[in-house]
Amino acid sequence: MELQESIPLLFPPEERAQLNITTVKGDASNRQYFRVTGAHGTTIVCADPAFKSVNPESYSFLIVRDLFARHGVRVPELLGMAHEHGLLLLEDCGDLMLQDDVPLLDRDRLSARYRQIIDILVRIQSIRPSGESTNATIPFSLSFDQEKLIFEFDFFIEHALNGYFRGRLDDRTIAELRDEFLSIADLLVQPEHFVLNHRDFHSRNIMLFRDEPVIIDFQDARLGLPQYDAVSLLRDSYVRLDAELVEELKRYHFEQLVRHGLTAMDEAEYLRLFDLMAFQRNIKAVGTFCYQTTAVGNPSFEPCIVPTLGYLRAYIDAQSELASAGRLLEPLMPGNSR
């Protein structure tokens, strides 16, 4: 059955003939989104082929949505589902993203908005297994372990170095770089410091609905360093914040982690691991953008490649552990014509 035929099944029979269904631009995934206008307003339908093949009770989107909602994190309401068709009916939280709001705010209002969002982030990072949840259940059974971090580094090698930038680095250099990636991953696997992370906490996954941040695209939540989501927000591929503001917000995040008893790091260690995590996260993002551009044929992410690579030099200059990787990556750096 075609989506245009199955979507009306989410609605009462008497309303189906009057529905207006339009496509909503989605993310870099296999999910599709539709806005449905009917007699009682608008809703969003998410079509996810993966939903059809799993039990709803083990579907990560539903698990994490419920977990976040129970802990006071504003997420779209779940209004219905058609599991056999891979469809979810969700509250329509509009089209305004944090990315759209940033250019409209002066320095003080921008700082206040990001502090508000960091407070939400810390609320997410405060969530622990409780009740029926255990460390063996999603999302607490998943983490940024060595395997996951190396998978993301290898994805960059495959789709950036051997794809989009093919020929910039020779095979020997790529092999040396992968050894550096292994060493960097080792530094980031510190389970004693792990907290729950959204995993994609950037300005396109934070909607502003009636001036309230609403968190979306949370189904890949997992444990990791608290810096992971902070990097996603403050070293965002879609929004470049003023350097002074970034430093202010990093300090604010660290202070809130301490206040809520979520870290035993001192500030120097927090800042060091922020840079190391930012390097990994931005490398991962470049791999995704190159994959979308070359493998999927989606050019909308190509403009993000160079700005994201542009972040790397600051981390490389600041942290000695990144020096060798930085030297090997030099041919990719913005401004280098090699």
DRENDRENTOR-696024 format. One line per 5 residues: their letters; for each residue y, x, z of N, C-alpha, C. Coordinates in Angstrom, 2 decimals. Example, Ala and Ser with C-alpha at 12.3 -4.5 7.8 and 13.67 -1.06 7.14 Angstrom:
REM DRENDRENTOR-696024
as = -5.69 13.19 7.80 -4.50 12.30 7.80 -3.30 13.20 7.80; -2.25 12.85 7.08 -1.06 13.67 7.14 0.03 12.90 7.87
//
This chain:
REM DRENDRENTOR-696024
melqe = -1.19 0.84 0.00 0.00 0.00 0.00 1.25 0.88 0.00; 2.22 0.58 -0.85 3.46 1.32 -0.92 4.31 1.08 0.33; 5.13 2.09 0.67 5.97 1.98 1.87 6.87 0.74 1.82; 7.44 0.48 0.67 8.34 -0.67 0.56 7.60 -1.99 0.83; 6.30 -1.98 0.66 5.50 -3.16 0.96 5.04 -3.19 2.42
sipll = 4.77 -2.02 2.99 4.25 -1.97 4.36 5.35 -2.07 5.41; 6.54 -1.58 5.14 7.62 -1.62 6.12 7.90 -3.05 6.60; 7.97 -4.04 5.73 8.24 -5.41 6.21 7.21 -5.93 7.22; 6.02 -5.34 7.26 5.00 -5.80 8.20 5.41 -5.55 9.65; 6.41 -4.71 9.88 6.92 -4.47 11.22 7.78 -5.62 11.73
fppee = 8.10 -6.56 10.86 9.03 -7.63 11.20 8.35 -8.99 11.11; 8.88 -9.99 11.82 8.30 -11.33 11.75 8.27 -11.84 10.31; 7.24 -12.61 9.94 7.10 -13.09 8.55 8.34 -13.80 8.02; 8.99 -14.56 8.88 10.13 -15.34 8.41 11.36 -14.49 8.09; 11.35 -13.21 8.52 12.50 -12.32 8.26 12.29 -11.39 7.08
raqln = 11.07 -11.27 6.60 10.73 -10.21 5.65 11.45 -10.33 4.32; 11.65 -11.52 3.83 12.26 -11.69 2.50 13.71 -11.25 2.47; 14.38 -11.25 3.62 15.81 -10.92 3.67 16.09 -9.46 4.04; 15.05 -8.65 4.22 15.27 -7.28 4.65 15.86 -6.42 3.52; 16.79 -5.56 3.90 17.34 -4.57 2.98 16.91 -3.19 3.47
ittvk = 16.17 -2.47 2.65 15.59 -1.19 3.05 16.23 -0.07 2.23; 16.83 0.90 2.94 17.46 2.05 2.27 16.92 3.35 2.87; 16.87 4.38 2.07 16.37 5.68 2.52 17.43 6.40 3.34; 16.98 7.03 4.43 17.85 7.86 5.27 17.43 9.30 5.08; 18.40 10.19 4.91 18.08 11.60 4.73 17.37 12.11 5.98
gdasn = 16.23 12.76 5.78 15.45 13.26 6.91 15.58 14.76 7.09; 14.62 15.33 7.78 14.64 16.75 8.09 13.65 17.48 7.19; 13.37 18.73 7.54 12.45 19.54 6.73 11.01 19.30 7.17; 10.55 18.06 7.03 9.20 17.71 7.45 8.61 16.72 6.46; 7.38 16.28 6.74 6.72 15.29 5.89 7.09 13.86 6.24
rqyfr = 7.87 13.70 7.29 8.27 12.35 7.69 9.36 11.81 6.77; 9.36 10.49 6.58 10.41 9.81 5.82 11.07 8.78 6.73; 12.36 8.55 6.51 13.10 7.62 7.34 13.79 6.58 6.48; 13.83 5.36 7.02 14.45 4.24 6.31 15.31 3.44 7.28; 16.44 2.98 6.80 17.26 2.05 7.58 16.98 0.64 7.05
vtgah = 16.63 -0.25 7.96 16.29 -1.61 7.59 17.32 -2.56 8.18; 17.98 -3.30 7.33 18.97 -4.27 7.76 18.37 -5.66 7.63; 18.41 -6.39 8.74 17.86 -7.74 8.75 18.77 -8.70 9.47; 18.22 -9.83 9.83 19.01 -10.88 10.45 19.56 -10.47 11.81; 18.92 -9.51 12.47 19.32 -9.14 13.83 19.89 -7.72 13.90
gttiv = 20.43 -7.24 12.78 21.04 -5.93 12.78 20.19 -4.90 12.06; 20.39 -3.64 12.40 19.68 -2.55 11.72 18.72 -1.84 12.66; 17.67 -1.32 12.06 16.69 -0.50 12.78 16.30 0.66 11.86; 15.60 1.63 12.43 15.11 2.77 11.67 13.59 2.73 11.65; 13.04 2.94 10.47 11.59 3.08 10.33 11.27 4.53 9.99
cadpa = 10.39 5.11 10.77 9.87 6.46 10.51 8.47 6.32 9.93; 8.27 6.89 8.75 6.95 6.90 8.12 6.37 8.30 8.24; 5.30 8.41 9.00 4.68 9.71 9.25 3.20 9.63 8.88; 2.79 10.29 7.79 1.37 10.23 7.40 0.43 10.70 8.50; 0.90 11.64 9.35 0.03 12.16 10.42 -0.28 11.10 11.47
fksvn = 0.58 10.12 11.62 0.38 9.08 12.63 -0.86 8.25 12.34; -1.18 8.09 11.05 -2.33 7.27 10.68 -3.65 7.90 11.11; -3.66 9.21 11.26 -4.93 9.92 11.48 -5.20 10.25 12.94; -4.33 9.80 13.86 -4.53 10.10 15.27 -4.44 8.82 16.09; -5.02 8.87 17.27 -4.87 7.77 18.23 -3.43 7.75 18.73
pesys = -2.78 6.58 18.77 -1.40 6.54 19.27 -1.23 7.18 20.63; -2.28 7.14 21.47 -2.17 7.72 22.81 -2.13 9.24 22.79; -2.51 9.84 21.68 -2.45 11.31 21.57 -1.41 11.77 20.56; -0.56 10.85 20.09 0.46 11.17 19.09 1.66 11.77 19.82; 2.00 13.00 19.47 2.98 13.75 20.25 4.35 13.09 20.29
flivr = 4.77 12.46 19.20 6.08 11.80 19.21 6.15 10.75 20.32; 5.13 9.91 20.42 5.13 8.86 21.43 5.02 9.44 22.84; 4.21 10.47 23.00 4.03 11.09 24.32 5.35 11.68 24.81; 6.00 12.46 23.95 7.23 13.15 24.36 8.38 12.16 24.49; 8.44 11.18 23.60 9.51 10.17 23.71 9.44 9.47 25.07
dlfar = 8.24 9.08 25.46 8.07 8.40 26.75 8.39 9.33 27.91; 7.96 10.59 27.81 8.22 11.57 28.87 9.72 11.78 29.04; 10.43 11.99 27.95 11.88 12.20 28.03 12.57 10.96 28.60; 12.20 9.79 28.11 12.85 8.56 28.57 12.65 8.36 30.07; 11.45 8.65 30.56 11.17 8.48 31.99 12.02 9.42 32.85
hgvrv = 12.45 10.52 32.27 13.24 11.50 33.02 14.73 11.42 32.69; 15.14 10.31 32.13 16.56 10.06 31.95 17.19 10.74 30.76; 16.38 11.21 29.82 16.91 11.80 28.58 17.03 10.68 27.56; 18.21 10.49 27.01 18.45 9.39 26.07 17.80 9.71 24.73; 16.84 8.89 24.35 16.13 8.98 23.09 16.12 7.59 22.45
pellg = 15.87 7.49 21.15 15.82 6.15 20.53 14.74 5.28 21.14; 15.06 4.01 21.33 14.07 3.06 21.83 12.97 2.85 20.79; 11.76 2.70 21.26 10.63 2.34 20.40 10.53 0.83 20.36; 10.64 0.24 19.17 10.69 -1.21 19.02 9.39 -1.79 18.48; 8.56 -0.94 17.92 7.30 -1.43 17.37 6.61 -0.34 16.58
maheh = 5.40 -0.63 16.11 4.67 0.34 15.30 3.62 -0.37 14.47; 3.26 0.26 13.36 2.13 -0.18 12.54 1.28 1.07 12.30; 0.41 1.33 13.26 -0.36 2.58 13.26 -1.15 2.77 11.98; -1.74 1.69 11.48 -2.59 1.81 10.29 -1.80 2.21 9.04; -0.49 2.04 9.09 0.36 2.44 7.97 1.20 3.68 8.30
gllll = 1.04 4.23 9.50 1.80 5.41 9.88 3.27 5.14 10.10; 3.60 3.95 10.61 5.00 3.54 10.73 5.41 3.33 12.18; 6.64 3.74 12.49 7.26 3.50 13.79 8.58 2.78 13.57; 8.85 1.78 14.37 10.12 1.05 14.31 10.97 1.50 15.49; 12.14 2.05 15.19 12.98 2.68 16.20 14.38 2.09 16.22
edcgd = 15.02 2.24 17.36 16.43 1.90 17.50 17.26 2.70 16.50; 18.25 2.04 15.90 19.17 2.73 14.99 20.32 3.29 15.81; 20.40 4.60 15.89 21.45 5.27 16.66 22.55 5.83 15.76; 22.67 5.27 14.58 23.77 5.63 13.70 23.52 6.90 12.91; 24.58 7.41 12.30 24.50 8.58 11.42 25.31 9.77 11.92
lmlqd = 26.06 9.61 13.01 26.93 10.69 13.48 26.12 11.72 14.26; 26.08 12.94 13.74 25.39 14.03 14.41 26.40 14.92 15.13; 25.92 15.69 16.08 26.79 16.68 16.73 27.45 17.57 15.68; 26.72 17.92 14.64 27.27 18.74 13.56 28.54 18.13 12.98; 28.57 16.80 12.87 29.74 16.12 12.31 30.90 16.08 13.29
dvpll = 30.60 16.09 14.57 31.62 15.95 15.60 32.38 17.25 15.85; 31.70 18.38 15.67 32.29 19.67 16.03 33.64 19.92 15.38; 33.80 19.71 14.06 35.10 20.01 13.45 36.24 19.10 13.92; 35.91 17.99 14.57 36.91 17.02 14.98 37.46 17.28 16.38; 36.87 18.24 17.11 37.20 18.45 18.51 38.04 19.70 18.70
drdrl = 39.03 19.61 19.59 39.76 20.83 19.95 38.91 21.66 20.93; 39.41 22.82 21.29 38.61 23.77 22.08 38.12 23.17 23.40; 38.99 22.48 24.12 38.61 21.93 25.42 37.58 20.81 25.28; 37.78 19.94 24.31 36.84 18.83 24.11 35.50 19.33 23.58; 35.55 20.39 22.76 34.31 20.96 22.25 33.51 21.59 23.39
saryr = 34.19 22.32 24.27 33.52 22.90 25.42 32.91 21.81 26.30; 33.66 20.74 26.52 33.16 19.64 27.35 31.94 18.99 26.72; 31.97 18.80 25.39 30.84 18.18 24.70 29.59 19.04 24.83; 29.73 20.35 24.62 28.57 21.23 24.71 28.06 21.36 26.14; 28.95 21.34 27.10 28.49 21.34 28.49 27.69 20.07 28.80
qiidi = 28.16 18.95 28.27 27.43 17.69 28.44 26.02 17.82 27.85; 25.91 18.44 26.70 24.61 18.57 26.04 23.74 19.60 26.76; 24.34 20.66 27.27 23.57 21.63 28.07 23.03 20.96 29.33; 23.78 20.05 29.91 23.27 19.30 31.07 22.01 18.51 30.68; 22.01 17.93 29.47 20.82 17.22 28.99 19.68 18.21 28.78
lvriq = 20.00 19.36 28.21 18.98 20.39 28.01 18.35 20.80 29.33; 19.16 21.02 30.35 18.62 21.42 31.65 17.77 20.30 32.25; 18.13 19.07 31.98 17.29 17.95 32.43 15.92 18.02 31.77; 15.89 18.31 30.46 14.61 18.48 29.77 13.84 19.66 30.37; 14.54 20.76 30.61 13.88 21.97 31.10 13.44 21.83 32.56
sirps = 13.91 20.78 33.23 13.49 20.50 34.60 12.19 19.70 34.67; 11.76 19.13 33.55 10.58 18.26 33.56 9.32 19.08 33.82; 8.54 18.62 34.77 7.26 19.24 35.11 6.15 18.21 34.99; 4.90 18.66 34.83 3.80 17.70 34.82 3.76 16.92 36.13; 3.52 15.63 36.02 3.43 14.80 37.23 2.57 13.59 36.94
gestn = 2.02 13.01 37.97 1.21 11.81 37.79 0.03 12.09 36.88; -0.01 11.32 35.77 -1.14 11.47 34.84 -1.02 12.71 33.98; 0.18 13.35 33.97 0.38 14.55 33.16 -0.17 15.78 33.88; -0.76 16.68 33.12 -1.24 17.95 33.67 -0.88 19.05 32.69; -1.15 20.28 33.10 -0.89 21.41 32.21 -1.79 21.39 30.98
atipf = -2.80 20.53 30.97 -3.71 20.45 29.84 -3.31 19.36 28.85; -2.21 18.66 29.11 -1.78 17.58 28.22 -0.51 17.97 27.48; -0.33 17.34 26.31 0.90 17.53 25.54 2.07 16.99 26.35; 3.21 17.70 26.37 3.53 18.95 25.68 3.25 20.20 26.51; 2.72 20.02 27.74 2.56 21.16 28.65 1.39 22.05 28.28
slsfd = 0.55 21.59 27.37 -0.57 22.41 26.90 -0.15 23.35 25.77; 1.07 23.21 25.29 1.58 24.01 24.18 2.64 24.98 24.68; 2.70 26.16 24.08 3.71 27.12 24.50 4.06 28.07 23.37; 5.16 28.77 23.56 5.51 29.87 22.67 4.75 31.11 23.13; 3.44 31.07 22.88 2.60 32.21 23.22 2.61 33.20 22.06
qekli = 1.85 34.28 22.19 1.83 35.31 21.16 1.44 34.73 19.80; 0.43 33.87 19.80 -0.05 33.30 18.54 1.04 32.50 17.84; 1.76 31.67 18.59 2.80 30.84 17.99 3.96 31.69 17.48; 4.40 32.65 18.27 5.53 33.48 17.85 5.17 34.30 16.61; 3.97 34.85 16.57 3.56 35.64 15.41 3.38 34.74 14.19
fefdf = 2.89 33.52 14.40 2.81 32.57 13.28 4.18 32.38 12.64; 5.22 32.24 13.48 6.56 32.03 12.95 7.10 33.28 12.27; 6.83 34.44 12.84 7.22 35.69 12.17 6.49 35.84 10.83; 5.19 35.52 10.80 4.42 35.64 9.56 4.91 34.64 8.51; 5.35 33.49 8.96 5.90 32.49 8.04 7.14 33.07 7.35
fieha = 7.96 33.79 8.11 9.13 34.47 7.55 8.70 35.52 6.53; 7.69 36.30 6.87 7.20 37.33 5.94 6.73 36.69 4.64; 5.95 35.60 4.77 5.39 34.96 3.58 6.46 34.34 2.69; 7.37 33.58 3.31 8.28 32.77 2.49 9.66 33.39 2.29; 10.05 34.32 3.16 11.32 35.01 2.94 11.08 36.35 2.24
lngyf = 10.30 37.23 2.85 10.13 38.57 2.30 9.28 38.58 1.04; 8.19 37.80 1.03 7.32 37.76 -0.15 7.64 36.59 -1.07; 8.66 35.82 -0.72 9.06 34.68 -1.53 10.50 34.80 -2.00; 11.40 34.23 -1.23 12.80 34.15 -1.62 13.41 35.53 -1.87; 13.12 36.51 -1.02 13.68 37.86 -1.14 12.68 38.86 -1.73
rgrld = 11.74 38.37 -2.48 10.67 39.22 -3.00 11.25 40.44 -3.70; 10.73 41.63 -3.35 11.18 42.87 -3.96 12.23 43.61 -3.16; 12.86 42.95 -2.19 13.87 43.64 -1.38 13.22 44.67 -0.44; 12.05 44.34 0.09 11.32 45.24 0.98 9.95 45.53 0.38; 9.53 46.78 0.39 8.21 47.11 -0.15 7.12 46.80 0.88
drtia = 5.87 46.89 0.45 4.75 46.51 1.30 4.68 47.35 2.58; 4.96 48.64 2.45 4.90 49.51 3.63 5.95 49.10 4.65; 7.15 48.79 4.17 8.22 48.38 5.09 7.87 47.06 5.77; 7.29 46.15 5.00 6.91 44.86 5.58 5.85 45.06 6.66; 4.89 45.95 6.42 3.87 46.23 7.43 4.49 46.83 8.69
elrde = 5.43 47.74 8.53 6.13 48.31 9.69 6.91 47.23 10.43; 7.54 46.34 9.67 8.32 45.27 10.28 7.43 44.33 11.08; 6.25 44.04 10.55 5.34 43.15 11.29 4.93 43.78 12.62; 4.73 45.11 12.65 4.43 45.78 13.91 5.59 45.60 14.90; 6.82 45.68 14.40 7.99 45.44 15.26 8.01 44.00 15.75
flsia = 7.68 43.07 14.88 7.63 41.66 15.29 6.60 41.46 16.41; 5.46 42.13 16.31 4.44 42.03 17.37 5.00 42.51 18.70; 5.74 43.61 18.67 6.32 44.15 19.90 7.37 43.21 20.48; 8.18 42.61 19.63 9.21 41.67 20.09 8.54 40.43 20.69; 7.49 39.95 20.04 6.78 38.78 20.58 6.24 39.07 21.97
dllvq = 5.71 40.27 22.18 5.20 40.65 23.49 6.27 40.50 24.57; 7.50 40.85 24.23 8.60 40.79 25.20 8.97 39.34 25.55; 8.66 38.40 24.66 9.08 37.01 24.84 8.01 36.14 25.49; 6.81 36.67 25.62 5.73 35.89 26.26 5.75 36.20 27.75; 6.49 35.40 28.49 6.63 35.57 29.93 6.41 34.20 30.60
pehfv = 5.15 33.80 30.72 4.85 32.45 31.22 5.46 32.15 32.58; 5.69 33.17 33.39 6.29 32.93 34.71 7.70 32.38 34.61; 8.33 32.53 33.44 9.68 32.03 33.24 9.72 30.79 32.34; 8.56 30.31 31.91 8.54 29.23 30.94 9.00 27.90 31.55; 9.72 27.14 30.75 10.11 25.76 31.07 9.84 24.92 29.82
lnhrd = 10.01 23.62 29.94 9.82 22.74 28.78 11.01 22.85 27.84; 10.73 23.02 26.56 11.76 23.09 25.53 11.54 22.00 24.49; 12.65 21.46 23.99 12.63 20.49 22.89 11.99 21.13 21.66; 12.36 22.39 21.39 11.82 23.23 20.32 12.68 23.21 19.06; 13.58 22.24 18.90 14.46 22.21 17.73 15.80 21.61 18.13
fhsrn = 16.38 22.16 19.18 17.52 21.56 19.87 18.83 22.03 19.22; 19.10 21.53 18.01 20.30 21.94 17.29 21.15 20.72 16.92; 22.26 20.99 16.23 23.30 19.97 16.04 22.90 18.84 15.10; 21.81 18.98 14.37 21.35 17.87 13.53 20.33 16.99 14.24; 19.87 17.43 15.41 18.90 16.64 16.17 19.53 16.04 17.43
imlfr = 20.86 16.06 17.48 21.59 15.42 18.57 22.55 14.42 17.93; 22.20 13.15 18.04 23.05 12.09 17.51 24.10 11.71 18.56; 25.21 11.19 18.09 26.24 10.68 18.99 26.40 9.20 18.71; 25.85 8.40 19.60 25.82 6.94 19.42 26.66 6.31 20.52; 27.75 5.68 20.10 28.71 5.13 21.07 29.17 6.21 22.05
depvi = 29.37 7.40 21.48 29.86 8.59 22.18 28.86 9.14 23.19; 27.62 8.72 23.10 26.57 9.24 23.99 25.58 10.07 23.19; 25.27 11.30 23.61 24.25 12.08 22.89 22.87 11.43 22.99; 22.23 11.33 21.85 20.87 10.80 21.76 20.01 11.89 21.10; 18.92 12.24 21.75 18.08 13.34 21.29 16.98 12.81 20.38
idfqd = 16.82 13.45 19.21 15.78 13.04 18.26 14.92 14.25 17.90; 13.87 14.01 17.12 13.01 15.06 16.54 12.42 15.96 17.62; 11.90 15.36 18.65 11.44 16.07 19.86 9.94 16.25 19.92; 9.22 15.83 18.88 7.76 15.74 18.96 7.07 17.09 19.09; 7.78 18.19 18.81 7.16 19.51 18.91 7.47 20.22 20.22
arlgl = 7.90 19.49 21.23 8.24 20.08 22.52 7.09 20.93 23.05; 7.45 22.03 23.70 6.44 22.94 24.26 7.10 23.84 25.29; 6.29 24.57 26.03 6.80 25.50 27.03 7.27 26.79 26.37; 8.29 27.39 26.96 8.80 28.67 26.49 9.95 29.12 27.37; 10.51 30.25 27.04 11.67 30.72 27.79 12.81 29.70 27.70
pqyda = 13.59 29.54 28.76 14.69 28.58 28.72 15.73 28.94 27.66; 15.76 30.20 27.25 16.71 30.62 26.22 16.38 30.02 24.86; 15.15 29.58 24.63 14.78 29.14 23.29 15.67 28.00 22.82; 15.76 26.93 23.60 16.59 25.80 23.20 18.08 26.14 23.26; 18.46 27.00 24.20 19.86 27.41 24.27 20.26 28.16 23.00
vsllr = 19.38 28.99 22.50 19.62 29.68 21.23 19.76 28.67 20.09; 18.86 27.69 20.04 18.92 26.69 18.98 20.27 25.99 18.95; 20.82 25.74 20.13 22.09 25.04 20.24 23.29 25.93 19.98; 23.28 27.13 20.50 24.46 28.00 20.47 24.47 28.99 19.32; 23.30 29.29 18.75 23.21 30.10 17.54 22.62 29.25 16.43
dsyvr = 23.28 28.14 16.21 22.85 27.07 15.32 23.08 27.47 13.87; 22.10 27.23 13.02 22.24 27.55 11.60 23.20 26.60 10.89; 23.52 25.47 11.50 24.36 24.46 10.84 25.79 24.43 11.37; 26.01 25.01 12.54 27.33 25.04 13.17 27.55 26.42 13.75; 28.65 27.05 13.42 28.95 28.37 14.00 30.09 28.20 15.01
ldael = 29.79 28.42 16.26 30.77 28.28 17.33 31.53 29.59 17.53; 32.74 29.47 18.03 33.55 30.63 18.38 32.80 31.51 19.38; 32.86 32.84 19.16 32.09 33.77 19.99 32.43 33.65 21.46; 33.70 33.47 21.77 34.11 33.34 23.17 33.53 32.08 23.81; 33.50 31.00 23.04 32.91 29.75 23.54 31.41 29.92 23.76
veelk = 30.74 30.61 22.85 29.30 30.85 23.01 29.03 31.59 24.32; 29.80 32.62 24.61 29.59 33.37 25.85 29.82 32.48 27.07; 30.84 31.65 27.01 31.13 30.72 28.11 29.96 29.76 28.33; 29.40 29.24 27.23 28.32 28.27 27.33 27.00 28.91 27.74; 26.78 30.15 27.35 25.60 30.88 27.83 25.67 31.02 29.35
ryhfe = 26.84 31.39 29.85 27.00 31.51 31.31 26.77 30.17 31.99; 27.29 29.10 31.36 27.13 27.77 31.95 25.64 27.39 32.01; 24.90 27.65 30.93 23.47 27.35 30.94 22.75 28.13 32.03; 23.04 29.42 32.12 22.41 30.25 33.15 22.73 29.70 34.55; 23.99 29.36 34.79 24.38 28.84 36.11 23.64 27.55 36.43
qlvrh = 23.45 26.69 35.44 22.74 25.43 35.68 21.25 25.67 35.92; 20.68 26.65 35.23 19.28 27.00 35.50 19.11 27.46 36.95; 20.03 28.30 37.41 19.98 28.78 38.79 20.18 27.63 39.77; 21.15 26.81 39.49 21.47 25.68 40.38 20.27 24.75 40.56; 19.49 24.56 39.49 18.35 23.65 39.55 17.04 24.36 39.87
gltam = 17.12 25.64 40.22 15.92 26.38 40.60 14.95 26.60 39.47; 15.47 26.75 38.23 14.61 26.85 37.05 14.40 28.28 36.57; 15.06 29.24 37.17 14.87 30.62 36.75 15.00 31.58 37.92; 14.22 32.65 37.84 14.35 33.74 38.81 15.01 34.96 38.16; 15.45 34.82 36.92 16.13 35.92 36.24 17.52 36.13 36.83
deaey = 17.99 37.38 36.75 19.42 37.58 36.99 20.15 37.39 35.66; 21.47 37.40 35.69 22.22 37.08 34.48 22.02 38.13 33.39; 21.91 39.40 33.77 21.71 40.44 32.77 20.40 40.24 32.01; 19.33 39.87 32.75 18.05 39.62 32.09 18.12 38.37 31.23; 18.81 37.34 31.72 18.99 36.13 30.92 19.65 36.47 29.58
lrlfd = 20.72 37.26 29.62 21.46 37.60 28.40 20.63 38.48 27.47; 19.87 39.42 28.04 19.00 40.26 27.21 17.96 39.41 26.49; 17.28 38.54 27.22 16.26 37.71 26.60 16.87 36.66 25.66; 18.11 36.26 25.92 18.79 35.37 24.98 18.86 36.04 23.61; 19.28 37.30 23.56 19.40 38.00 22.28 18.04 38.18 21.61
lmafq = 17.02 38.55 22.38 15.69 38.74 21.80 15.14 37.41 21.27; 15.35 36.35 22.03 14.89 35.04 21.60 15.68 34.56 20.40; 16.98 34.86 20.38 17.81 34.46 19.25 17.36 35.15 17.97; 16.99 36.41 18.09 16.47 37.13 16.93 15.23 36.42 16.38; 14.29 36.10 17.27 13.06 35.44 16.82 13.35 34.07 16.24
rnika = 14.17 33.30 16.92 14.47 31.93 16.48 15.18 31.93 15.13; 16.14 32.82 14.93 16.86 32.86 13.66 15.98 33.37 12.52; 15.10 34.33 12.83 14.13 34.78 11.83 13.24 33.61 11.42; 12.78 32.85 12.40 11.96 31.69 12.11 12.70 30.70 11.23; 13.97 30.45 11.53 14.77 29.49 10.76 14.93 29.96 9.32
vgtfc = 15.18 31.25 9.12 15.32 31.77 7.76 14.02 31.56 6.98; 12.88 31.78 7.63 11.60 31.52 6.97 11.48 30.08 6.52; 11.90 29.15 7.38 11.85 27.72 7.03 12.78 27.41 5.86; 13.99 27.94 5.90 14.95 27.67 4.83 14.46 28.24 3.49; 13.85 29.43 3.53 13.32 30.02 2.30 12.14 29.22 1.78
yqtta = 11.29 28.75 2.69 10.15 27.90 2.29 10.64 26.63 1.61; 11.61 25.97 2.22 12.14 24.74 1.63 12.75 25.00 0.25; 13.40 26.14 0.12 14.09 26.45 -1.14 13.11 26.80 -2.25; 12.13 27.67 -1.97 11.26 28.18 -3.02 9.96 27.39 -3.17; 9.33 27.03 -2.05 8.03 26.37 -2.13 8.15 24.86 -2.32
vgnps = 9.09 24.25 -1.61 9.25 22.80 -1.69 10.19 22.41 -2.83; 11.10 23.32 -3.19 12.08 22.99 -4.21 13.22 22.15 -3.70; 13.52 22.32 -2.40 14.61 21.57 -1.75 15.79 22.53 -1.56; 16.82 22.44 -2.39 17.91 23.42 -2.33 18.91 23.19 -1.20; 18.77 22.10 -0.45 19.79 21.75 0.54 19.85 22.74 1.69
fepci = 18.77 23.50 1.92 18.76 24.46 3.02 19.18 25.86 2.60; 19.28 26.11 1.31 19.61 27.46 0.83 20.95 27.98 1.37; 22.00 27.13 1.48 23.27 27.64 2.02 23.19 28.12 3.47; 22.11 27.78 4.18 21.96 28.19 5.58 21.35 29.58 5.73; 20.80 30.14 4.65 20.06 31.39 4.77 20.97 32.55 5.15
vptlg = 22.03 32.76 4.39 22.90 33.91 4.66 23.61 33.79 6.01; 24.19 32.63 6.37 24.82 32.54 7.70 23.85 32.81 8.85; 22.60 32.39 8.71 21.63 32.63 9.78 21.27 34.10 9.86; 21.10 34.75 8.72 20.89 36.20 8.72 22.09 36.91 9.33; 23.27 36.34 9.15 24.49 36.95 9.67 24.54 37.05 11.18
ylray = 23.76 36.21 11.86 23.69 36.28 13.32 22.97 37.54 13.80; 22.05 38.07 13.00 21.10 39.06 13.48 21.75 40.37 13.92; 22.79 40.80 13.21 23.35 42.11 13.49 23.83 42.23 14.93; 24.43 41.17 15.46 24.93 41.22 16.84 23.80 41.46 17.83; 22.64 40.81 17.63 21.51 41.03 18.53 20.97 42.44 18.39
idaqs = 20.88 42.89 17.15 20.33 44.22 16.88 21.20 45.30 17.50; 22.52 45.13 17.40 23.43 46.12 17.98 23.40 46.10 19.51; 23.11 44.94 20.08 23.19 44.79 21.54 21.91 45.22 22.25; 20.74 45.11 21.59 19.47 45.30 22.28 18.66 46.40 21.59; 18.35 47.45 22.32 17.65 48.60 21.73 16.27 48.22 21.20
elasa = 15.63 47.19 21.81 14.29 46.79 21.37 14.30 46.25 19.93; 15.47 45.90 19.42 15.57 45.33 18.08 16.03 46.35 17.04; 16.30 47.57 17.47 16.90 48.56 16.56 16.00 48.86 15.37; 14.72 49.07 15.61 13.82 49.43 14.50 13.66 48.28 13.53; 13.50 47.07 14.05 13.42 45.90 13.16 14.70 45.74 12.37
grlle = 15.83 45.97 13.02 17.10 45.86 12.33 17.23 46.85 11.19; 16.77 48.07 11.41 16.82 49.09 10.35 15.98 48.65 9.16; 14.80 48.09 9.42 13.91 47.67 8.34 14.45 46.45 7.59; 15.19 45.60 8.30 15.74 44.38 7.69 17.07 44.61 6.98; 17.61 45.81 7.05 18.95 46.08 6.53 19.17 45.60 5.09
plmpg = 18.19 45.73 4.18 18.41 45.27 2.81 18.66 43.76 2.68; 18.32 42.98 3.72 18.54 41.53 3.68 19.88 41.14 4.30; 20.52 42.04 4.98 21.70 41.68 5.75 22.86 41.31 4.84; 23.62 40.28 5.22 24.80 39.90 4.42 25.72 41.09 4.21; 26.19 41.23 2.96 27.06 42.35 2.63 26.34 43.54 2.07
nsr = 24.99 43.53 2.18 24.19 44.64 1.63 23.73 44.24 0.23; 24.09 44.99 -0.75 23.81 44.64 -2.15 22.45 45.16 -2.64; 21.74 45.87 -1.76 20.45 46.43 -2.19 19.45 45.33 -2.51
//
